[in-house]
Amino acid sequence: MFGKRKTDKLIDDVDRYFDLMGQMVAVFKDGVRNYLYSNANEFNENLMRMTALDSEASVLRREIENALYTQTALVRSRGDVMRLFEKTRNITDILSESLFQFEIETPFIPSELNQEFIRLTDFSTLAVEAVVPAAKAYFSSPESVPDKISRTYFYVKEAVKYSQTIKRTVFHNMPSIKLSEKFHLRYFALHIENMAKAAENVADQLAVMAIRRTL
């Protein structure tokens, strides 16, 4: 699929980009935990780290997208690769924006929901972590993509399950908190859940791309 000389840097940049996305996932997971347990200094460090990673990933993504237009060997698959990176941008946007929403809106999260939010965050981030090696594999061994993305779909289902558990608990079993606070909790659960669904969209795109490349 790829010529050698002109695409080596591009492939290296793609690997770096997905590595950055993996680092953003780790920071998000740590940030949610620090927010839940009121570790203010550590949470602020998470925010600063997320800003730096998001900025670096954005610059690198633009470089990759620009390079795609100069790679004549990529004419057949350029559209698919561009769509892939558009969908990965949804993930990085959710990672960054959702973490900062905790800082901006400072939602009240009852301590009895901490473990449920941690489980939701774990499964949503696992969905992203599973799709990263699949995206890398597309450029070197597309035949391995279907096996790699299968885990993403499992983690998405688990994330949706825990998100629904939080919403059900909040609205059915917590009469002491205000309705506005219930809506706020639902909003944050939904945002974390949406990260998993964004990973699912990337997995769907990779599945189509892998089929086309192996034909």
N, C-alpha and C positions, 0 to 999 in steps of 0.2 A: 504493500500500500504506500509506503513512504520511501522516497529517495533518501539516500544516506547523508550526504554532506549537508544539505540545507535544512534537514529536519532534526538533526541531533540536538541542537540547542532548543528547538521547539519542544521536543519530547522531554528534555531536562526541565524546561520551564513548566510543562504540564505536571510533572512529578512534584516539583516545588510547590505549585499551586495547591495540589491536593494535600500535600504535607501541611501547608498553612491552614487549610480547612480543618484538618485533623487536630491541629493545635488549638484552633478556635473552639472546637467541640470540647476539648479538655478544659479550656478556660471557662466556658459556659457552665459545664457540669460543676466545676469547683465554685464558680460564682453563685450558682443557685444554692448550693449547700452552705456557703458562707453567709448568704442573705438569711436563709432560714434559721441559722443558729447565731445570728447577730454578731458575726465576726466582721465588724465595720472596716477595719484597716485592710484585712485580707480581701474583702469585697471590693474596696476601692482599687486595690492593686489589680484585681481581676478586670475591672473596668478599663484601667489604663492599658493593660496588656491586650485586651480585646480591641481597643482603638488602634493600637499599633499593628496588630495582625490583620485587622480588617483593611486598613490603609494599604499595607503591603500586598495583600491578596488582590485588592482592586487594581492596583498599578500593574501587577503581574498578569491579571486576567486581560486587561486592555492590551498589553504587549502580545499576549498569545493570540487574541482576536485579530490584531493587526497583522501578525505574522501569518495567520491562516490565509489571508488574502494574497500573500506573495508566494505561497507554496503551490505551484502548478500541479504537483503530484497529489494534492488534496482536493482537486476540483470535484471529484465524484462524491466525496464524503464531507466536504466543507460545511454544507448546510446542516448535516447531522451533528457535527462537532460544535458548530455555533449554537445549536439548540441545546446541546448538552451543557455548555458553559452558561447559557442563559438560565437553565434550571438550577445549576449549582450556585449561581448568584442568589437565587431565592433562599437557599440554605444559609449562606453567609449573612444575608440581610436579616433573616430571622434570628440567627445566633446573636448578632450584634444588637439589633433593635430590641429584642426581648430582654436581654440582660440589662440594657439601659432603662427599660421600662420599670424594672424593679427599683432602680435608683430614683427615677423621676416620680413614680406614683406611690412608692413605698406601701405596697399592699399589706394589709393586716392578714397574716396567715396563722390561724390557731395552731399551737404546737402539736395537737393531735393529728394534724394533716401533714406534718413534716415528712414522715416516712412515705406517705402516698405521693407527695410532690417529688421526693427523691427517686422513687421507683419510676414515676412518669418521666422524669428527666433522664434517668438511666436508660430506659428503653428507647426514648426518642433519640438520644445521642448514639446509642448502639446502632440504630437504623442508619444514621449518617456514617458512623465508623465502618459499617459493613459495606456501604456503597463506595467508599473511597478506594479500596483495593480493586474493586470491580471496574471503576473508572480508569484506574491506571492500567489494568490488564487489557482493556480494550485496545490500547495502542501497541501491545506486544503479543498478547495471546488471547484473542477474542473468543476462542473456543471455551475458555475457562470462565467467561463472564456469567453465563446462566447459573453455574454452581455458586458463584460468589454472591450474586444478588438475591439468592433464595433466602438467605438469612435476613436480609433487609425486610422482606415481606412479613416474616415472623415477628420481628421487633416492632414493626408498625402496628400489627394487630394487638400486641401487648401494650403499646403506648396508648392506643385508642381505648383499650379496656380500662387502664388505670385513670385516664382522663375522665371517662364516664363514671368511674367509681368516685372520684373526687366530686364531680358535679352532683351526683346522686346523694352523696353524704352531706354535702353543703345544703342542698335544698330540702332534703327529707329528714335529716337527723341533727340539724344544728339550729334549733329555733331561737337560740339566744343571740345570734348575730344578726345584724341589720340586713335588710334586703339589698341595700346598696353594696354591702360587703360581700354578700353572696354573689352578686353579679361580677364584682371585682375578681373574686376567686375563680369564677367560671372563665372569665376573660384570660387570666394568666394560665389556667390549665389548657385552654384552647390554643394559646400561642405556643406553648411547649409541644402540644400534640401536633400542631401544624408543621413543626420541624420534621417530625417523622413522616408526615404526608409529603413534604417537599423531597425528602430522601426517596420516598416511594416513586415520585415522579421522575427522579433521576434514574432509578432502577428500571422503570418502564422504558425510558429513552434508551438506556444502554442495551436492554433486551432487543429492541428493534434494530439498533445499530449493529449489534453482534451478529444477528441473523443476516443482515445485508452484507456484512463484510465476509462472512463465511460462505456465502452463496458462490 
